Amino acid sequence: MVKWQATLSTTEPYNYIGIQNVRQGNRNTEVLEAILVENAWPLDLTGCEVFFESVIDNKYPIQRSAKIVNAKKGIIQYTFDEYSMQSLHRQEAYFSIYKGDDLIGTTQNFSYFVINAAS
């Protein structure tokens, strides 16, 4: 089930998607669905792979696979996991787009916040 929806651009200078609070320890419930756009048009992801990328605490790089929901419309989903939620507070991330071994684009950075679970 999608918890947040966003539009992320490969060409605009900044992606402000609001506050995305993800609760550390939640499993398979922290889902971001995004439309990837280029020059305000949906980016065709046919034949591509998309990855969530971040450097946690400015020390630990992660690259996690995102699911392409509709390639022609540029719609992807990413479920936050133990890697992307391993550190509390504000984190920055972006999505990278590959066709084969070639990096064909990245979104601008966006922020998300990891909040503590009660237990």
Stockholm file with secondary structure:
# STOCKHOLM 1.0

chainA/1-119         MVKWQATLSTTEPYNYIGIQNVRQGNRNTEVLEAILVENAWPLDLTGCEVFFESVIDNKYPIQRSAKIVNAKKGIIQYTFDEYSMQSLHRQEAYFSIYKGDDLIGTTQNFSYFVINAAS
#=GR chainA/1-119 SS CCCEEEEEESSSSCCCCCCCEEETTCCSCCEEEEEEEETTEECCCTTCEEEEEEEETTTEEEEEEEEEEETTTTEEEEECCTTTTSSCEEEEEEEEEEETTEEEEECCCEEEEEECCCC
#=GC SS_cons         CCCEEEEEESSSSCCCCCCCEEETTCCSCCEEEEEEEETTEECCCTTCEEEEEEEETTTEEEEEEEEEEETTTTEEEEECCTTTTSSCEEEEEEEEEEETTEEEEECCCEEEEEECCCC
//
